[in-house]
């Protein structure tokens, strides 16, 4: 059985990657001998409540991704002495980016990549015939590709999602070393077609092959019965995301404040830095209308699924400013729930006659109009939307089928 080294931010520690990686790992471990190299912090490793049990055949190695002061100095001098680093700075200037905004992040990215490269080399992993798979297209990928310069046959592949793909998600609107990595990576797997198209338009030179750029959607597993609407149930609107600025949860509140005559209950799953601000805004704007709301904070994925199984959910909504292809939307599809979403990232691939696709930057009035369209739809229209959501999940976002296809592609092309 061929070896695979899977690089993660924290998995199997912490909760952030569990939903994404666990179902994929189940399929991969049937065909590969997997070792996880995790960059989890000490705090994440020590938090026993957030450890995911992995198959006995899967081993785990801890990488040190944090640099102490002495290491920062050492890697700083290695970075500024590297021609590759200065080529990137030259490219920044050529592309008319703000050097001051991008410089520190690019320097830090490169220093962390050297650190990962050195650790992997010290572990003597690169001397083996294996697939090196970074779950995120980040500094770990760069570190492996720098090591590849000495080992031409090294197979390095990556997935890319959102923060590790789009320029606007990085300081100075610049994803460090993407142009360099594109030239030497073995394969890039995209979670949505929109991401692949963006990558080709942004990072791929005309003479470079696109054949190593694959669409490999993730997906979710239907964990229970489809969502059902009880007769007479209050219109239930659900959102699920981190409470951070780019999710634009405030836009949902502004929209609901315009739905003054409709009896709506809004449930939000998720927590984050903007929670207090959002709660205060909801208290200010929604207490004088018919809308009630519940902020349930961070809950386990299983609890969200239980909610879909045991509550009438009329519509799922996301007003995010940027996305990959959100699992939260895919989960709603798996339960046959209509969706309202912005036309960013892979969200348009999740909406096809099963809800309302908003503009990239909708107004509160446009969001309110979308909610009203679902609210006022006839029973027949709602039944069609719900069936279309489920069919779209079966066609595009069934994780079992998608991960089998991903592993098959790996075996045939890498």
Secondary structure, 3 states (H helix, E strand, C coil): CEEEEEEECCCCCCCCCHHHHHHHHHHHCCCEEEEEEECCCHHHHHCHHHCCCCCCCCEEEECCCCCCHHHHHHHHHHHHCCHHHHHHHHHHHHCCCCHHHHHHHHHHHHHHHHHHHHHHHHCCCCCCCEEEEECCCCHHHHHHHHHHCCCCCCEEEEEECCCCCCHHHCHHHCCCCHHHHHHHCCEEEECCHHHHHHHHHHHCCCCCCCCCEEECCCCECCCCCCCCCCCCCCEEEEEECCCCHHHCHHHHHHHHHHCCCCCEEEEEEECCCCHHHHHHHHHHHHCCCCCEEEECECCCHHHHHHHHHHCCCCEEEECCCCCCCCHHHHHHHHCCCCEEEECCCCHHHHCCCCEEEECCCCCHHHHHHHHHHHHHCCHHHHHHHHHHHHHHHHHHCEHHHHHHHHHHHHHHHC
